[in-house]
Amino acid sequence: MQIDYLDSFLLHRPDPLMEPEEVAEEVAEAFDELQTAGKVRHFGVSNFNPQQFEFLQENLDQKLLINQL
């Protein structure tokens, strides 16, 4: 694609087979790495219900700007 970064990156859906705390930790680590490397500017989610969205947001340094339903 010959691009240096993505304007937006969406986490597609919560993983029903993992514990929420594990997911939040892994997602937070991945988002931090992507942002620090300058690969992604904004983050969001897709197919999260309001409780899942809020739980994840509480565990991230980045603000989730998108919630695609």
N, CA, C and O atoms as a Maestro MAE file, in Angstrom:
{
 s_m_m2io_version
 :::
 2.0.0
}

f_m_ct {
 s_m_title
 :::
 protein
 m_atom[276] {
  # First column is atom index #
  i_m_mmod_type
  r_m_x_coord
  r_m_y_coord
  r_m_z_coord
  i_m_residue_number
  s_m_chain_name
  s_m_pdb_residue_name
  s_m_pdb_atom_name
  i_m_atomic_number
  :::
  1 25 0.821 -1.194 0.000 1 A "MET " " N  " 7
  2 3 0.000 0.000 0.000 1 A "MET " " CA " 6
  3 2 0.863 1.255 0.000 1 A "MET " " C  " 6
  4 15 0.370 2.339 -0.313 1 A "MET " " O  " 8
  5 25 2.109 1.130 0.336 2 A "GLN " " N  " 7
  6 3 3.054 2.246 0.336 2 A "GLN " " CA " 6
  7 2 2.568 3.433 1.176 2 A "GLN " " C  " 6
  8 15 2.535 4.570 0.705 2 A "GLN " " O  " 8
  9 25 2.196 3.147 2.419 3 A "ILE " " N  " 7
  10 3 1.794 4.194 3.359 3 A "ILE " " CA " 6
  11 2 2.640 4.083 4.617 3 A "ILE " " C  " 6
  12 15 3.131 3.006 4.956 3 A "ILE " " O  " 8
  13 25 2.803 5.196 5.297 4 A "ASP " " N  " 7
  14 3 3.617 5.210 6.506 4 A "ASP " " CA " 6
  15 2 2.809 4.979 7.771 4 A "ASP " " C  " 6
  16 15 3.343 4.505 8.774 4 A "ASP " " O  " 8
  17 25 1.521 5.313 7.730 5 A "TYR " " N  " 7
  18 3 0.681 5.179 8.920 5 A "TYR " " CA " 6
  19 2 -0.782 5.067 8.508 5 A "TYR " " C  " 6
  20 15 -1.152 5.373 7.375 5 A "TYR " " O  " 8
  21 25 -1.601 4.625 9.451 6 A "LEU " " N  " 7
  22 3 -3.050 4.582 9.272 6 A "LEU " " CA " 6
  23 2 -3.664 5.729 10.062 6 A "LEU " " C  " 6
  24 15 -3.250 6.008 11.187 6 A "LEU " " O  " 8
  25 25 -4.643 6.384 9.475 7 A "ASP " " N  " 7
  26 3 -5.361 7.418 10.219 7 A "ASP " " CA " 6
  27 2 -6.183 6.796 11.338 7 A "ASP " " C  " 6
  28 15 -6.230 7.324 12.449 7 A "ASP " " O  " 8
  29 25 -6.836 5.666 11.040 8 A "SER " " N  " 7
  30 3 -7.698 5.005 12.016 8 A "SER " " CA " 6
  31 2 -7.479 3.496 11.969 8 A "SER " " C  " 6
  32 15 -7.256 2.912 10.909 8 A "SER " " O  " 8
  33 25 -7.548 2.887 13.140 9 A "PHE " " N  " 7
  34 3 -7.429 1.443 13.269 9 A "PHE " " CA " 6
  35 2 -8.564 0.981 14.169 9 A "PHE " " C  " 6
  36 15 -8.713 1.479 15.285 9 A "PHE " " O  " 8
  37 25 -9.377 0.022 13.689 10 A "LEU " " N  " 7
  38 3 -10.502 -0.482 14.469 10 A "LEU " " CA " 6
  39 2 -10.248 -1.924 14.896 10 A "LEU " " C  " 6
  40 15 -9.868 -2.771 14.087 10 A "LEU " " O  " 8
  41 25 -10.465 -2.180 16.166 11 A "LEU " " N  " 7
  42 3 -10.472 -3.542 16.681 11 A "LEU " " CA " 6
  43 2 -11.836 -4.119 16.339 11 A "LEU " " C  " 6
  44 15 -12.856 -3.587 16.778 11 A "LEU " " O  " 8
  45 25 -11.872 -5.193 15.565 12 A "HIS " " N  " 7
  46 3 -13.124 -5.650 14.958 12 A "HIS " " CA " 6
  47 2 -14.187 -6.091 15.953 12 A "HIS " " C  " 6
  48 15 -15.331 -5.646 15.856 12 A "HIS " " O  " 8
  49 25 -13.851 -6.937 16.891 13 A "ARG " " N  " 7
  50 3 -14.865 -7.401 17.844 13 A "ARG " " CA " 6
  51 2 -14.180 -7.966 19.073 13 A "ARG " " C  " 6
  52 15 -13.019 -8.370 19.006 13 A "ARG " " O  " 8
  53 25 -14.887 -7.998 20.199 14 A "PRO " " N  " 7
  54 3 -14.301 -8.616 21.391 14 A "PRO " " CA " 6
  55 2 -14.150 -10.123 21.184 14 A "PRO " " C  " 6
  56 15 -14.935 -10.740 20.463 14 A "PRO " " O  " 8
  57 25 -13.158 -10.695 21.807 15 A "ASP " " N  " 7
  58 3 -12.931 -12.133 21.712 15 A "ASP " " CA " 6
  59 2 -13.689 -12.826 22.839 15 A "ASP " " C  " 6
  60 15 -13.308 -12.692 24.002 15 A "ASP " " O  " 8
  61 25 -14.754 -13.562 22.522 16 A "PRO " " N  " 7
  62 3 -15.570 -14.187 23.562 16 A "PRO " " CA " 6
  63 2 -14.867 -15.330 24.290 16 A "PRO " " C  " 6
  64 15 -15.353 -15.785 25.325 16 A "PRO " " O  " 8
  65 25 -13.737 -15.801 23.774 17 A "LEU " " N  " 7
  66 3 -13.041 -16.925 24.388 17 A "LEU " " CA " 6
  67 2 -11.965 -16.494 25.383 17 A "LEU " " C  " 6
  68 15 -11.346 -17.338 26.030 17 A "LEU " " O  " 8
  69 25 -11.741 -15.189 25.508 18 A "MET " " N  " 7
  70 3 -10.718 -14.692 26.427 18 A "MET " " CA " 6
  71 2 -11.348 -13.928 27.574 18 A "MET " " C  " 6
  72 15 -12.450 -13.392 27.452 18 A "MET " " O  " 8
  73 25 -10.637 -13.885 28.689 19 A "GLU " " N  " 7
  74 3 -11.082 -13.097 29.831 19 A "GLU " " CA " 6
  75 2 -10.944 -11.613 29.487 19 A "GLU " " C  " 6
  76 15 -9.943 -11.216 28.891 19 A "GLU " " O  " 8
  77 25 -11.925 -10.790 29.849 20 A "PRO " " N  " 7
  78 3 -11.871 -9.358 29.508 20 A "PRO " " CA " 6
  79 2 -10.586 -8.666 29.959 20 A "PRO " " C  " 6
  80 15 -10.066 -7.812 29.240 20 A "PRO " " O  " 8
  81 25 -10.070 -9.015 31.125 21 A "GLU " " N  " 7
  82 3 -8.845 -8.380 31.618 21 A "GLU " " CA " 6
  83 2 -7.654 -8.709 30.725 21 A "GLU " " C  " 6
  84 15 -6.807 -7.851 30.476 21 A "GLU " " O  " 8
  85 25 -7.588 -9.959 30.240 22 A "GLU " " N  " 7
  86 3 -6.506 -10.361 29.340 22 A "GLU " " CA " 6
  87 2 -6.601 -9.610 28.022 22 A "GLU " " C  " 6
  88 15 -5.597 -9.141 27.487 22 A "GLU " " O  " 8
  89 25 -7.812 -9.501 27.508 23 A "VAL " " N  " 7
  90 3 -8.021 -8.789 26.248 23 A "VAL " " CA " 6
  91 2 -7.597 -7.339 26.403 23 A "VAL " " C  " 6
  92 15 -6.862 -6.813 25.567 23 A "VAL " " O  " 8
  93 25 -8.052 -6.692 27.461 24 A "ALA " " N  " 7
  94 3 -7.731 -5.281 27.674 24 A "ALA " " CA " 6
  95 2 -6.226 -5.080 27.766 24 A "ALA " " C  " 6
  96 15 -5.693 -4.119 27.210 24 A "ALA " " O  " 8
  97 25 -5.541 -5.970 28.456 25 A "GLU " " N  " 7
  98 3 -4.087 -5.857 28.598 25 A "GLU " " CA " 6
  99 2 -3.393 -6.006 27.248 25 A "GLU " " C  " 6
  100 15 -2.505 -5.220 26.918 25 A "GLU " " O  " 8
  101 25 -3.790 -7.005 26.469 26 A "GLU " " N  " 7
  102 3 -3.173 -7.236 25.162 26 A "GLU " " CA " 6
  103 2 -3.471 -6.100 24.194 26 A "GLU " " C  " 6
  104 15 -2.588 -5.661 23.456 26 A "GLU " " O  " 8
  105 25 -4.702 -5.627 24.194 27 A "VAL " " N  " 7
  106 3 -5.076 -4.534 23.307 27 A "VAL " " CA " 6
  107 2 -4.323 -3.264 23.686 27 A "VAL " " C  " 6
  108 15 -3.821 -2.556 22.813 27 A "VAL " " O  " 8
  109 25 -4.244 -2.973 24.974 28 A "ALA " " N  " 7
  110 3 -3.523 -1.784 25.431 28 A "ALA " " CA " 6
  111 2 -2.064 -1.837 24.993 28 A "ALA " " C  " 6
  112 15 -1.515 -0.837 24.531 28 A "ALA " " O  " 8
  113 25 -1.445 -2.984 25.134 29 A "GLU " " N  " 7
  114 3 -0.044 -3.142 24.723 29 A "GLU " " CA " 6
  115 2 0.115 -2.936 23.217 29 A "GLU " " C  " 6
  116 15 1.022 -2.230 22.775 29 A "GLU " " O  " 8
  117 25 -0.761 -3.550 22.439 30 A "ALA " " N  " 7
  118 3 -0.694 -3.417 20.980 30 A "ALA " " CA " 6
  119 2 -0.940 -1.974 20.539 30 A "ALA " " C  " 6
  120 15 -0.218 -1.456 19.687 30 A "ALA " " O  " 8
  121 25 -1.951 -1.326 21.109 31 A "PHE " " N  " 7
  122 3 -2.242 0.068 20.755 31 A "PHE " " CA " 6
  123 2 -1.057 0.965 21.108 31 A "PHE " " C  " 6
  124 15 -0.705 1.855 20.333 31 A "PHE " " O  " 8
  125 25 -0.439 0.741 22.268 32 A "ASP " " N  " 7
  126 3 0.724 1.530 22.667 32 A "ASP " " CA " 6
  127 2 1.863 1.360 21.664 32 A "ASP " " C  " 6
  128 15 2.495 2.337 21.262 32 A "ASP " " O  " 8
  129 25 2.121 0.123 21.266 33 A "GLU " " N  " 7
  130 3 3.193 -0.141 20.305 33 A "GLU " " CA " 6
  131 2 2.919 0.523 18.965 33 A "GLU " " C  " 6
  132 15 3.813 1.133 18.379 33 A "GLU " " O  " 8
  133 25 1.692 0.410 18.477 34 A "LEU " " N  " 7
  134 3 1.338 1.015 17.189 34 A "LEU " " CA " 6
  135 2 1.450 2.535 17.231 34 A "LEU " " C  " 6
  136 15 1.922 3.157 16.279 34 A "LEU " " O  " 8
  137 25 1.013 3.125 18.335 35 A "GLN " " N  " 7
  138 3 1.072 4.578 18.449 35 A "GLN " " CA " 6
  139 2 2.515 5.055 18.602 35 A "GLN " " C  " 6
  140 15 2.917 6.023 17.956 35 A "GLN " " O  " 8
  141 25 3.285 4.398 19.436 36 A "THR " " N  " 7
  142 3 4.681 4.771 19.660 36 A "THR " " CA " 6
  143 2 5.491 4.665 18.372 36 A "THR " " C  " 6
  144 15 6.361 5.497 18.114 36 A "THR " " O  " 8
  145 25 5.213 3.653 17.570 37 A "ALA " " N  " 7
  146 3 5.917 3.463 16.300 37 A "ALA " " CA " 6
  147 2 5.430 4.434 15.225 37 A "ALA " " C  " 6
  148 15 6.005 4.499 14.138 37 A "ALA " " O  " 8
  149 25 4.377 5.185 15.527 38 A "GLY " " N  " 7
  150 3 3.844 6.125 14.552 38 A "GLY " " CA " 6
  151 2 3.047 5.470 13.438 38 A "GLY " " C  " 6
  152 15 2.849 6.063 12.378 38 A "GLY " " O  " 8
  153 25 2.593 4.256 13.675 39 A "LYS " " N  " 7
  154 3 1.873 3.508 12.638 39 A "LYS " " CA " 6
  155 2 0.376 3.810 12.607 39 A "LYS " " C  " 6
  156 15 -0.267 3.659 11.568 39 A "LYS " " O  " 8
  157 25 -0.180 4.237 13.745 40 A "VAL " " N  " 7
  158 3 -1.615 4.512 13.830 40 A "VAL " " CA " 6
  159 2 -1.825 5.813 14.591 40 A "VAL " " C  " 6
  160 15 -1.190 6.056 15.616 40 A "VAL " " O  " 8
  161 25 -2.724 6.644 14.076 41 A "ARG " " N  " 7
  162 3 -2.997 7.930 14.728 41 A "ARG " " CA " 6
  163 2 -4.225 7.899 15.635 41 A "ARG " " C  " 6
  164 15 -4.230 8.538 16.687 41 A "ARG " " O  " 8
  165 25 -5.270 7.161 15.238 42 A "HIS " " N  " 7
  166 3 -6.510 7.129 16.011 42 A "HIS " " CA " 6
  167 2 -7.012 5.696 16.098 42 A "HIS " " C  " 6
  168 15 -6.800 4.885 15.196 42 A "HIS " " O  " 8
  169 25 -7.692 5.403 17.223 43 A "PHE " " N  " 7
  170 3 -8.148 4.041 17.480 43 A "PHE " " CA " 6
  171 2 -9.652 4.006 17.717 43 A "PHE " " C  " 6
  172 15 -10.260 4.988 18.142 43 A "PHE " " O  " 8
  173 25 -10.231 2.845 17.430 44 A "GLY " " N  " 7
  174 3 -11.643 2.641 17.676 44 A "GLY " " CA " 6
  175 2 -11.955 1.158 17.713 44 A "GLY " " C  " 6
  176 15 -11.062 0.314 17.642 44 A "GLY " " O  " 8
  177 25 -13.234 0.860 17.824 45 A "VAL " " N  " 7
  178 3 -13.690 -0.524 17.878 45 A "VAL " " CA " 6
  179 2 -14.893 -0.712 16.956 45 A "VAL " " C  " 6
  180 15 -15.510 0.251 16.500 45 A "VAL " " O  " 8
  181 25 -15.201 -1.962 16.703 46 A "SER " " N  " 7
  182 3 -16.363 -2.316 15.905 46 A "SER " " CA " 6
  183 2 -17.035 -3.511 16.577 46 A "SER " " C  " 6
  184 15 -16.366 -4.447 17.015 46 A "SER " " O  " 8
  185 25 -18.342 -3.469 16.649 47 A "ASN " " N  " 7
  186 3 -19.131 -4.566 17.218 47 A "ASN " " CA " 6
  187 2 -18.937 -4.754 18.717 47 A "ASN " " C  " 6
  188 15 -19.039 -5.876 19.214 47 A "ASN " " O  " 8
  189 25 -18.664 -3.689 19.435 48 A "PHE " " N  " 7
  190 3 -18.590 -3.722 20.896 48 A "PHE " " CA " 6
  191 2 -19.892 -3.159 21.454 48 A "PHE " " C  " 6
  192 15 -20.416 -2.176 20.931 48 A "PHE " " O  " 8
  193 25 -20.414 -3.770 22.507 49 A "ASN " " N  " 7
  194 3 -21.582 -3.175 23.151 49 A "ASN " " CA " 6
  195 2 -21.089 -2.059 24.083 49 A "ASN " " C  " 6
  196 15 -19.887 -1.960 24.326 49 A "ASN " " O  " 8
  197 25 -21.978 -1.228 24.604 50 A "PRO " " N  " 7
  198 3 -21.540 -0.089 25.426 50 A "PRO " " CA " 6
  199 2 -20.687 -0.485 26.632 50 A "PRO " " C  " 6
  200 15 -19.737 0.223 26.968 50 A "PRO " " O  " 8
  201 25 -21.005 -1.588 27.280 51 A "GLN " " N  " 7
  202 3 -20.228 -2.019 28.437 51 A "GLN " " CA " 6
  203 2 -18.823 -2.454 28.032 51 A "GLN " " C  " 6
  204 15 -17.852 -2.140 28.720 51 A "GLN " " O  " 8
  205 25 -18.712 -3.168 26.930 52 A "GLN " " N  " 7
  206 3 -17.401 -3.595 26.442 52 A "GLN " " CA " 6
  207 2 -16.563 -2.386 26.019 52 A "GLN " " C  " 6
  208 15 -15.360 -2.333 26.276 52 A "GLN " " O  " 8
  209 25 -17.209 -1.424 25.372 53 A "PHE " " N  " 7
  210 3 -16.527 -0.203 24.947 53 A "PHE " " CA " 6
  211 2 -15.961 0.531 26.157 53 A "PHE " " C  " 6
  212 15 -14.789 0.907 26.172 53 A "PHE " " O  " 8
  213 25 -16.796 0.732 27.167 54 A "GLU " " N  " 7
  214 3 -16.368 1.460 28.371 54 A "GLU " " CA " 6
  215 2 -15.260 0.712 29.111 54 A "GLU " " C  " 6
  216 15 -14.298 1.329 29.569 54 A "GLU " " O  " 8
  217 25 -15.386 -0.595 29.229 55 A "PHE " " N  " 7
  218 3 -14.366 -1.386 29.916 55 A "PHE " " CA " 6
  219 2 -13.021 -1.245 29.218 55 A "PHE " " C  " 6
  220 15 -11.999 -1.018 29.867 55 A "PHE " " O  " 8
  221 25 -13.023 -1.381 27.897 56 A "LEU " " N  " 7
  222 3 -11.774 -1.261 27.157 56 A "LEU " " CA " 6
  223 2 -11.207 0.149 27.291 56 A "LEU " " C  " 6
  224 15 -10.009 0.320 27.517 56 A "LEU " " O  " 8
  225 25 -12.067 1.160 27.152 57 A "GLN " " N  " 7
  226 3 -11.602 2.547 27.250 57 A "GLN " " CA " 6
  227 2 -10.933 2.820 28.588 57 A "GLN " " C  " 6
  228 15 -9.942 3.548 28.647 57 A "GLN " " O  " 8
  229 25 -11.452 2.255 29.643 58 A "GLU " " N  " 7
  230 3 -10.867 2.445 30.979 58 A "GLU " " CA " 6
  231 2 -9.461 1.866 31.094 58 A "GLU " " C  " 6
  232 15 -8.701 2.241 31.987 58 A "GLU " " O  " 8
  233 25 -9.117 0.956 30.191 59 A "ASN " " N  " 7
  234 3 -7.825 0.278 30.253 59 A "ASN " " CA " 6
  235 2 -6.828 0.754 29.200 59 A "ASN " " C  " 6
  236 15 -5.747 0.180 29.069 59 A "ASN " " O  " 8
  237 25 -7.178 1.784 28.458 60 A "LEU " " N  " 7
  238 3 -6.314 2.298 27.398 60 A "LEU " " CA " 6
  239 2 -5.809 3.692 27.717 60 A "LEU " " C  " 6
  240 15 -6.473 4.464 28.410 60 A "LEU " " O  " 8
  241 25 -4.629 4.008 27.205 61 A "ASP " " N  " 7
  242 3 -4.132 5.382 27.261 61 A "ASP " " CA " 6
  243 2 -4.744 6.210 26.138 61 A "ASP " " C  " 6
  244 15 -4.921 7.420 26.281 61 A "ASP " " O  " 8
  245 25 -5.064 5.564 25.028 62 A "GLN " " N  " 7
  246 3 -5.634 6.241 23.877 62 A "GLN " " CA " 6
  247 2 -7.149 6.394 24.039 62 A "GLN " " C  " 6
  248 15 -7.808 5.559 24.659 62 A "GLN " " O  " 8
  249 25 -7.675 7.460 23.480 63 A "LYS " " N  " 7
  250 3 -9.125 7.648 23.460 63 A "LYS " " CA " 6
  251 2 -9.679 6.895 22.256 63 A "LYS " " C  " 6
  252 15 -9.182 7.040 21.140 63 A "LYS " " O  " 8
  253 25 -10.712 6.090 22.494 64 A "LEU " " N  " 7
  254 3 -11.390 5.411 21.395 64 A "LEU " " CA " 6
  255 2 -12.293 6.429 20.721 64 A "LEU " " C  " 6
  256 15 -13.243 6.920 21.331 64 A "LEU " " O  " 8
  257 25 -12.003 6.750 19.467 65 A "LEU " " N  " 7
  258 3 -12.756 7.792 18.763 65 A "LEU " " CA " 6
  259 2 -13.898 7.237 17.922 65 A "LEU " " C  " 6
  260 15 -14.768 7.984 17.474 65 A "LEU " " O  " 8
  261 25 -13.891 5.919 17.708 66 A "ILE " " N  " 7
  262 3 -14.878 5.310 16.806 66 A "ILE " " CA " 6
  263 2 -15.491 4.104 17.496 66 A "ILE " " C  " 6
  264 15 -14.789 3.303 18.114 66 A "ILE " " O  " 8
  265 25 -16.817 3.983 17.384 67 A "ASN " " N  " 7
  266 3 -17.515 2.775 17.829 67 A "ASN " " CA " 6
  267 2 -18.491 2.408 16.710 67 A "ASN " " C  " 6
  268 15 -19.650 2.824 16.723 67 A "ASN " " O  " 8
  269 25 -18.013 1.635 15.758 68 A "GLN " " N  " 7
  270 3 -18.826 1.224 14.619 68 A "GLN " " CA " 6
  271 2 -19.726 0.082 15.047 68 A "GLN " " C  " 6
  272 15 -19.254 -0.975 15.464 68 A "GLN " " O  " 8
  273 25 -21.030 0.306 14.939 69 A "LEU " " N  " 7
  274 3 -21.980 -0.733 15.347 69 A "LEU " " CA " 6
  275 2 -22.453 -1.532 14.159 69 A "LEU " " C  " 6
  276 15 -23.257 -2.450 14.314 69 A "LEU " " O  " 8
  :::
 }
 m_bond[275] {
  # First column is bond index #
  i_m_from
  i_m_to
  i_m_order
  :::
  1 1 2 1
  2 2 3 1
  3 3 4 2
  4 3 5 1
  5 5 6 1
  6 6 7 1
  7 7 8 2
  8 7 9 1
  9 9 10 1
  10 10 11 1
  11 11 12 2
  12 11 13 1
  13 13 14 1
  14 14 15 1
  15 15 16 2
  16 15 17 1
  17 17 18 1
  18 18 19 1
  19 19 20 2
  20 19 21 1
  21 21 22 1
  22 22 23 1
  23 23 24 2
  24 23 25 1
  25 25 26 1
  26 26 27 1
  27 27 28 2
  28 27 29 1
  29 29 30 1
  30 30 31 1
  31 31 32 2
  32 31 33 1
  33 33 34 1
  34 34 35 1
  35 35 36 2
  36 35 37 1
  37 37 38 1
  38 38 39 1
  39 39 40 2
  40 39 41 1
  41 41 42 1
  42 42 43 1
  43 43 44 2
  44 43 45 1
  45 45 46 1
  46 46 47 1
  47 47 48 2
  48 47 49 1
  49 49 50 1
  50 50 51 1
  51 51 52 2
  52 51 53 1
  53 53 54 1
  54 54 55 1
  55 55 56 2
  56 55 57 1
  57 57 58 1
  58 58 59 1
  59 59 60 2
  60 59 61 1
  61 61 62 1
  62 62 63 1
  63 63 64 2
  64 63 65 1
  65 65 66 1
  66 66 67 1
  67 67 68 2
  68 67 69 1
  69 69 70 1
  70 70 71 1
  71 71 72 2
  72 71 73 1
  73 73 74 1
  74 74 75 1
  75 75 76 2
  76 75 77 1
  77 77 78 1
  78 78 79 1
  79 79 80 2
  80 79 81 1
  81 81 82 1
  82 82 83 1
  83 83 84 2
  84 83 85 1
  85 85 86 1
  86 86 87 1
  87 87 88 2
  88 87 89 1
  89 89 90 1
  90 90 91 1
  91 91 92 2
  92 91 93 1
  93 93 94 1
  94 94 95 1
  95 95 96 2
  96 95 97 1
  97 97 98 1
  98 98 99 1
  99 99 100 2
  100 99 101 1
  101 101 102 1
  102 102 103 1
  103 103 104 2
  104 103 105 1
  105 105 106 1
  106 106 107 1
  107 107 108 2
  108 107 109 1
  109 109 110 1
  110 110 111 1
  111 111 112 2
  112 111 113 1
  113 113 114 1
  114 114 115 1
  115 115 116 2
  116 115 117 1
  117 117 118 1
  118 118 119 1
  119 119 120 2
  120 119 121 1
  121 121 122 1
  122 122 123 1
  123 123 124 2
  124 123 125 1
  125 125 126 1
  126 126 127 1
  127 127 128 2
  128 127 129 1
  129 129 130 1
  130 130 131 1
  131 131 132 2
  132 131 133 1
  133 133 134 1
  134 134 135 1
  135 135 136 2
  136 135 137 1
  137 137 138 1
  138 138 139 1
  139 139 140 2
  140 139 141 1
  141 141 142 1
  142 142 143 1
  143 143 144 2
  144 143 145 1
  145 145 146 1
  146 146 147 1
  147 147 148 2
  148 147 149 1
  149 149 150 1
  150 150 151 1
  151 151 152 2
  152 151 153 1
  153 153 154 1
  154 154 155 1
  155 155 156 2
  156 155 157 1
  157 157 158 1
  158 158 159 1
  159 159 160 2
  160 159 161 1
  161 161 162 1
  162 162 163 1
  163 163 164 2
  164 163 165 1
  165 165 166 1
  166 166 167 1
  167 167 168 2
  168 167 169 1
  169 169 170 1
  170 170 171 1
  171 171 172 2
  172 171 173 1
  173 173 174 1
  174 174 175 1
  175 175 176 2
  176 175 177 1
  177 177 178 1
  178 178 179 1
  179 179 180 2
  180 179 181 1
  181 181 182 1
  182 182 183 1
  183 183 184 2
  184 183 185 1
  185 185 186 1
  186 186 187 1
  187 187 188 2
  188 187 189 1
  189 189 190 1
  190 190 191 1
  191 191 192 2
  192 191 193 1
  193 193 194 1
  194 194 195 1
  195 195 196 2
  196 195 197 1
  197 197 198 1
  198 198 199 1
  199 199 200 2
  200 199 201 1
  201 201 202 1
  202 202 203 1
  203 203 204 2
  204 203 205 1
  205 205 206 1
  206 206 207 1
  207 207 208 2
  208 207 209 1
  209 209 210 1
  210 210 211 1
  211 211 212 2
  212 211 213 1
  213 213 214 1
  214 214 215 1
  215 215 216 2
  216 215 217 1
  217 217 218 1
  218 218 219 1
  219 219 220 2
  220 219 221 1
  221 221 222 1
  222 222 223 1
  223 223 224 2
  224 223 225 1
  225 225 226 1
  226 226 227 1
  227 227 228 2
  228 227 229 1
  229 229 230 1
  230 230 231 1
  231 231 232 2
  232 231 233 1
  233 233 234 1
  234 234 235 1
  235 235 236 2
  236 235 237 1
  237 237 238 1
  238 238 239 1
  239 239 240 2
  240 239 241 1
  241 241 242 1
  242 242 243 1
  243 243 244 2
  244 243 245 1
  245 245 246 1
  246 246 247 1
  247 247 248 2
  248 247 249 1
  249 249 250 1
  250 250 251 1
  251 251 252 2
  252 251 253 1
  253 253 254 1
  254 254 255 1
  255 255 256 2
  256 255 257 1
  257 257 258 1
  258 258 259 1
  259 259 260 2
  260 259 261 1
  261 261 262 1
  262 262 263 1
  263 263 264 2
  264 263 265 1
  265 265 266 1
  266 266 267 1
  267 267 268 2
  268 267 269 1
  269 269 270 1
  270 270 271 1
  271 271 272 2
  272 271 273 1
  273 273 274 1
  274 274 275 1
  275 275 276 2
  :::
 }
}
